[in-house]
């Protein structure tokens, strides 16, 4: 019976140690991932969410559209967040023009992190993080194309 109790204690100790090691490894990996994404998130925020010029351009576009077509039109833009992402950040900018829309989004996926411009026609283009200005330009041009096609 003593041998049985010793084996049971050994199994319990091994399982507890394995769980502790797995948790520590997971915590270290998550911390590394967050640190790696921090520079990308900071660049995204500086270029889009917190960029006064970009926000001003979106507001000016919105005001112009509403001035040209003041009634029965639904124009607005929103900043959205991905609920599946570990980081709490606004990683999507979407511009809606009646039933059509175009979005600029940041996709954090480790080594293959990228920026995408996509619309309701499911047309998309992927950009590297360093190409954020080109992505923003395409985003703004797609907004203009959609508006032009509606009029």
HUQUI-V598467 format. One record per pair of residues at least 4 apart in sequence whose C-alpha atoms are under 8 Angstrom apart, sorted by the first residue. I is the first residue (numbers start at 1). GAP is how many residues later the second one is. D is the distance in Angstrom with one decimal. If there is no record, write none. Layout:
# HUQUI-V598467
{{I | GAP | D} {I | GAP | D}}
This chain:
# HUQUI-V598467
{{1 | 4 | 6.3} {2 | 4 | 6.2} {3 | 4 | 6.2} {4 | 4 | 6.2} {5 | 4 | 6.2} {6 | 4 | 6.2} {7 | 4 | 6.2} {8 | 4 | 6.2} {9 | 4 | 6.1} {10 | 4 | 6.1} {11 | 4 | 6.1} {12 | 4 | 6.2} {13 | 4 | 6.1} {14 | 4 | 6.1} {15 | 4 | 6.2} {16 | 4 | 6.1} {17 | 4 | 6.1} {18 | 4 | 6.1} {19 | 4 | 6.2} {20 | 4 | 6.2} {21 | 4 | 6.1} {22 | 4 | 6.0} {23 | 4 | 6.0} {24 | 4 | 6.2} {25 | 4 | 6.2} {26 | 4 | 6.1} {27 | 4 | 6.1} {28 | 4 | 6.2} {29 | 4 | 6.2} {30 | 4 | 6.1} {31 | 4 | 6.2} {32 | 4 | 6.1} {33 | 4 | 6.1} {33 | 77 | 7.1} {34 | 4 | 6.0} {34 | 53 | 7.5} {35 | 4 | 7.6} {36 | 4 | 7.6} {37 | 4 | 6.0} {37 | 71 | 7.4} {37 | 73 | 7.7} {38 | 4 | 6.0} {39 | 4 | 6.2} {40 | 4 | 6.1} {40 | 89 | 7.2} {41 | 4 | 6.1} {41 | 48 | 7.9} {42 | 4 | 6.1} {43 | 4 | 6.0} {44 | 4 | 5.9} {44 | 5 | 7.3} {44 | 47 | 8.0} {44 | 62 | 7.5} {44 | 88 | 7.9} {45 | 4 | 4.8} {45 | 5 | 5.5} {45 | 6 | 7.3} {46 | 4 | 5.2} {46 | 5 | 5.5} {47 | 4 | 5.4} {47 | 7 | 7.6} {47 | 85 | 7.5} {47 | 86 | 7.9} {48 | 6 | 6.2} {48 | 7 | 7.4} {49 | 6 | 7.5} {49 | 30 | 7.8} {49 | 41 | 7.4} {50 | 5 | 7.9} {51 | 4 | 6.2} {52 | 4 | 5.9} {53 | 4 | 6.1} {54 | 4 | 6.4} {55 | 4 | 6.1} {56 | 4 | 6.0} {57 | 4 | 6.1} {58 | 4 | 6.1} {58 | 19 | 7.6} {59 | 4 | 6.1} {60 | 4 | 6.1} {61 | 4 | 6.1} {62 | 4 | 6.2} {62 | 13 | 6.6} {62 | 14 | 6.7} {63 | 4 | 6.1} {64 | 4 | 6.2} {65 | 4 | 6.0} {65 | 5 | 7.7} {65 | 10 | 7.5} {65 | 82 | 7.9} {66 | 4 | 4.8} {66 | 5 | 7.8} {66 | 7 | 7.7} {66 | 9 | 7.3} {69 | 4 | 6.8} {73 | 24 | 7.6} {73 | 25 | 5.9} {74 | 22 | 7.3} {74 | 23 | 5.9} {74 | 24 | 4.7} {75 | 20 | 7.5} {75 | 21 | 5.5} {75 | 22 | 4.7} {75 | 23 | 6.2} {76 | 19 | 5.9} {76 | 20 | 5.4} {76 | 21 | 7.0} {77 | 16 | 7.1} {77 | 17 | 5.4} {77 | 18 | 4.2} {77 | 19 | 5.9} {78 | 15 | 5.8} {78 | 16 | 5.4} {78 | 17 | 6.6} {79 | 11 | 6.0} {79 | 12 | 7.4} {79 | 13 | 5.6} {79 | 14 | 4.6} {79 | 15 | 6.5} {80 | 10 | 5.3} {80 | 11 | 6.3} {80 | 12 | 4.9} {80 | 13 | 6.3} {80 | 14 | 7.6} {81 | 7 | 7.5} {81 | 8 | 6.0} {81 | 9 | 4.4} {81 | 10 | 5.2} {81 | 11 | 6.1} {82 | 7 | 7.7} {82 | 8 | 7.4} {82 | 9 | 6.7} {82 | 10 | 7.8} {85 | 23 | 7.8} {91 | 14 | 5.6} {91 | 15 | 5.1} {91 | 16 | 7.5} {92 | 11 | 6.6} {92 | 12 | 5.6} {92 | 13 | 4.2} {92 | 14 | 6.4} {93 | 10 | 5.5} {93 | 11 | 5.2} {93 | 12 | 6.3} {94 | 7 | 6.8} {94 | 8 | 5.7} {94 | 9 | 4.2} {94 | 10 | 6.4} {95 | 6 | 5.5} {95 | 7 | 5.5} {95 | 8 | 6.3} {95 | 48 | 7.2} {96 | 4 | 5.9} {96 | 5 | 4.3} {96 | 6 | 6.7} {97 | 4 | 5.8} {97 | 49 | 7.4} {97 | 50 | 7.0} {100 | 19 | 7.6} {100 | 20 | 6.0} {100 | 46 | 7.4} {101 | 18 | 5.6} {101 | 19 | 5.7} {101 | 42 | 7.8} {102 | 15 | 7.2} {102 | 16 | 5.7} {102 | 17 | 4.1} {102 | 18 | 6.6} {102 | 37 | 7.0} {102 | 40 | 6.9} {102 | 41 | 6.6} {103 | 13 | 8.0} {103 | 14 | 5.6} {103 | 15 | 5.4} {103 | 16 | 6.0} {103 | 36 | 7.0} {104 | 11 | 7.2} {104 | 12 | 5.8} {104 | 13 | 4.6} {104 | 14 | 6.7} {104 | 31 | 7.5} {104 | 32 | 7.2} {104 | 35 | 6.3} {105 | 10 | 5.6} {105 | 11 | 5.2} {105 | 12 | 6.4} {106 | 7 | 7.7} {106 | 8 | 6.2} {106 | 9 | 4.6} {106 | 10 | 6.5} {107 | 6 | 5.6} {107 | 7 | 5.4} {107 | 8 | 6.0} {107 | 9 | 7.5} {108 | 4 | 7.6} {108 | 5 | 4.7} {108 | 6 | 6.8} {109 | 4 | 4.8} {109 | 5 | 7.9} {113 | 15 | 7.4} {113 | 16 | 7.5} {114 | 12 | 6.5} {114 | 13 | 5.7} {114 | 14 | 5.0} {114 | 15 | 5.7} {115 | 11 | 5.7} {115 | 12 | 5.0} {115 | 13 | 6.2} {115 | 14 | 6.3} {115 | 17 | 7.1} {115 | 20 | 7.2} {116 | 8 | 6.6} {116 | 9 | 5.6} {116 | 10 | 4.5} {116 | 11 | 6.1} {116 | 19 | 7.2} {117 | 7 | 5.4} {117 | 8 | 5.4} {117 | 9 | 6.7} {117 | 18 | 6.6} {117 | 21 | 7.3} {117 | 22 | 6.1} {118 | 4 | 6.2} {118 | 5 | 5.4} {118 | 6 | 4.1} {118 | 7 | 6.6} {119 | 4 | 5.8} {119 | 5 | 6.8} {127 | 4 | 5.8} {127 | 5 | 7.0} {127 | 8 | 6.5} {128 | 4 | 7.1} {131 | 4 | 6.5} {132 | 4 | 6.2} {133 | 4 | 6.2} {134 | 4 | 6.2} {135 | 4 | 6.1} {136 | 4 | 6.2} {137 | 4 | 6.1} {138 | 4 | 6.0} {139 | 4 | 6.4} {140 | 4 | 6.5} {141 | 4 | 6.2} {142 | 4 | 6.1} {143 | 4 | 6.3} {144 | 4 | 6.0} {145 | 4 | 6.1} {146 | 4 | 6.3} {147 | 4 | 6.6}}
